[in-house]
C-alpha cells in the first residue's frame, strides 16, 4: 500500500512537470452560472466550444462560441428564472496562447484590447492580473489533479475569504471566462471534454449526462423545485406526462450525492445530512434530459 502511494506521488510529480497547453481544437466547456441574488447576465447554462480561426492585427487567433440556456433574475425567489433555450451559436472571444510563457490571451467579442485570461507560469505568492480575476487574488498553493489519465498542475487562488482553482490546460473550475471566485453567485465548470471524451471531472456524472443524453429545451420551465434555497426538504414537481423521471444531485466537486425517483407528480427531496452549500441537479426521463440547474441548501 505504501509502495503504491509512493508510486502515485512520483507519477503525479513527473506528469505535472510537463506543461499541458490550452486546447486549440475539438474542446468544449460546459458552464452553469447563477446563485443567490444574481444580476442580469449572470443566469445561464451554456456550452463553450472551439470553431474556426481569425486574424486580428496580423495575429492569428482561435475562435470560441457558445450556445445554451439563458435566464433572468427572479426578484421574488432571489434566484435565476424565466429560462429560454437557443441553439444558435454566439461568438464569444478570440484567443491565442504562448506556450513558452505559458499564458493564454483573449480578445472578447466587441472588444479590441487583448487581455491575459490564464497565466500558468505563476508561483506560490504571485498576484493574478487576469481578465477573470479583477481583485486581489493570489496563488496560495500549487498541487496536482487527475484529468483523464494524467495529472496536471492545479493553482489554488485565494481572494479575501474566497477560493478558486485553475487547472493547467483546462482553465478555471468556475468556468472558461467566468470570475475565478464568487460569493453565493458565480459560475461553475461541470464538464470539460476534448475529442468528445469527458476529461473533467473524473467522477463522471454531470459530464457524461451532459454529453450523452439528448436535451429537450421545452421542458426547462415545467419543472418546479421549492423552496430553493431549502433547509430540510424541498418539493420537486415534474410534468405528469413523463414516463420514468428521476433526479440526480451533484455537489460542487461534481460527485453525485443523491438520486431519487420522481414517479409521482410531486416528490420530496430530503436533506438527510447533506452539508450546506451549492448543488447541481439533473432531471431526466429515461435517457432524455429535461431540466438542470442549481439548488442551494442553507
N, C-alpha and C positions, 0 to 999 in steps of 0.2 A: 504493500500500500504506500509506504514511504517512498519507495523507488518510483512508483507511478506518479506521485505528486511532484517529485523532483524532476522527472522526465517532462511532465506537463509544463512546469515552470521554465525549464530550459527551452522547450519548444516555443512557448509564448514569447520569450525574450528574443529568440532567433527570428521569429516571424515579424515582430514589431520593429526590428532593426532595419527591415526592408520597407522603403516608402511605398505606400499604396496610393497611387494618384487618383484624382477625381475622374469618374467615368465620362467619356465623351461620346458614347453611343449606346443604344439599347438599354437604357436605365430608366426607372420610374420611382418616384417618391409619393407615397400616399399619406396625406396630411389632413388632420382634422383640427379645427380651431374654434374656440368658444370658451365657455366657462360662466362664472358668476358675474353678472352685470357687464356684459360685453358692450363694446361700442360698435357703431356702424362700420362694416368692413372686417369685423373680427369673427363673423359667423360663416364658416364654410367647411366643406369636406371635399377635398379635391385630389386629383392625380396630376402631379407634375411629370413631364416626360421630355426627352430629348428628341428633336426632329429638325434637321437642316442646319445649314451654316450661313453666316453672313459676314460681310466685311464692313467695318466702321473705321473710317480714317486710316485706311490701308492695313488695319489689323484684323486678323481672322478670329471670328467668334463662333461658338456653337449656340444654337437657339433652344430655349426651354419654353414649353407651352403648358397649359393646364386646362382641365375641364372638371365638372362635377357639380356638387350641391352648393347653393348659396342661401343664407338665411338672414334674418333681421333680428335685432334685439326686441324682446318682449318685455315691456316695462312693468308688466304685472307680475310675471313669473321671474323676472330678472335673468332670464336665460335666452338662448337662441331659439327662434321660432320662425314660422312663415317660410318654410323651406320650398325651394324650387330647384329643378334639375336642368342642366344644359349640357349636351354632349358636344356643343360647338367649341372647338379649340380656341383658347385665348392666349395671345402672345404674352409671355411673362418677362423674359430677360434674355440677354446675350451674355455668354461667359467664355472666358479663356483661363488657362492655368499656366503657371511657370513651375515646372516640376523640379527645377534646381532650387528655387526659392521656397518651394512647397506652399505656394499661395494660389488662391482662386479669385479671379477678378470678375465683376459683373457690371453691365450697364442695364439698369431696369428699363422696362418699356416706358416710353415717353420721356426718357432722360438722355443726356449726352455725356454725363460725367461717369468715369469709371471708379468703382469702389472695390475695396477688398472685402470679399464675403467670408473667406476662410483663410486662416494662417496656420498651417500645420507645422510650422517651424518653431512655434513658441516653446518656452521652457517654464518650469515652475517659478511663479513670482512675476511673470511678464503680464503686462496690462494689454487688454484687447482694444484694438482700434479698427473695428469692422462694421460692415453695414448692418449686421444683425445683433450687434452689442454696442448700444449707443449710451452706455452709462459708465460705470467704473469697474467693469468686470475684469477679473484677473485669473490666471491659471493657478489653482490651488493644489493640483495633483495631476500626474500622468500615469495611467495604468494601461492594461490591455483588456480587450473584449473580443469574444469569438464572433466572427462574421463568416457565415458559411462554414468552411473547414479551416479557416485561417484566423489567427489572432491579429488584431490591428491596434494601433495606439488610440486611447481614449483620453481626451483632455477634460478635466473637471474644472468648470468655470464657476467662480463664486462672485456674487454681486450683492452687497449688503447681507441679508439673511437668506438669500435665494441661491439656488444652484442649478446649473445647466451642464450639458455634456456635448462634446464634439467628437465624432468618430472619423478617423482618417479614411478618406476615400468615399465617405457617405455624406457627411455633414452633421448637422445638429440633430439631436433627439427631439428637439422642439419643432422640427420642420426644415424644409430646404432653405427658405429665406426668412422664416418667422424669427421673432426675437428669441435669444438664447435662454432668457429667464423671464418668468412672469408670475404674478401673484393672483391666483384664482381665475385668471383668464389668460389664454395664450394658445399656442399650437402644440401639436404632438405628432411625431412621425410614427405611424403604426405599421408601416411596411415599406421596405426598400427592396427592389428587385432589379436584377440585371440579366439580360438574355432570357427573360421570362422565368427566372429562377428566384424564388424568395430567399434573400440572404439575411434579412434583419427584420424583426427579431428572430433569433434562432428557436424561440419557444413555439413558433408557428402561430396557429390560432387566427389572429387578426390578418396576418399576411396571406395565408392560404385561403381564408374565407373571402377576402377582398379579390384575390386574383382568380379563384377557381369557380365561383358561382356567379350566375347572371344577376344583374340588378334590374329591379322593376321600379323606376323612379316615381310612378304614380302613387305608390303606397306610402311614401315617406310621411305624409301628414296624417295618415289614417291610424297610426299607432300612437297611443297616449300613455305616458308614464307620469304618475303624480302620487304624492308631491315629488318634486325634483328641484332642490335637494331634499333628502329624507333622512330620518334618524333611525327608525326601527323597521318600518315596512313601507313599500311602495306598491301601488296598484298598476298593473300592466294591462292595457286594453287594446285588443287587436281586432281587425275586421272579422266578421263571422264566417266569411266565405273561404278563409284559409283552411287548407286541408290538414296539415300536420305542422303547425307552427311551434317554434321553440326560441329560447333566448339564451345567448351566451354573454357572460360578463367578464371583462378583462381588466386587470389592474394597470397602473401607469407603466409597468415594465413589459406589458404585453402578454402576461401569463393569464390563462383562463382560470378564474377563481370560482365561477358558478355557472351552472347550466340548468335551466328549468323548462319544463313542458308548459306550453301555452294552449292546451286543448280547450280551455274554457274561454269565452269572450273576455272575461276579466280574471286575471290571475294575480297571485300575491308574490311579490319578491321580498323575502325576508333578509334582514341584515345578517343575522346569525354570526356575529363575531367579526365581520369584515371591518377593518380599520377605516377611520375617516379619511376621505381623500377623493380624488377624481378617478372615475372608472369609465370604460367604454363598452357599449353594448352593441350586439348584432342580433337582430331578429330575423329569422329565416323561416321559410315554408318549404319543407323538403330540401331541395338544393337551390332554392331561389332566395336571394337576399331581398328583404322587403323594407328594412329600416336599419338605421345605425345612428349613433350619436354618443353624447356624454351623459354621465349620471354622477351626481355628487352625493356622497354620504357625509353627513355632518357629525 
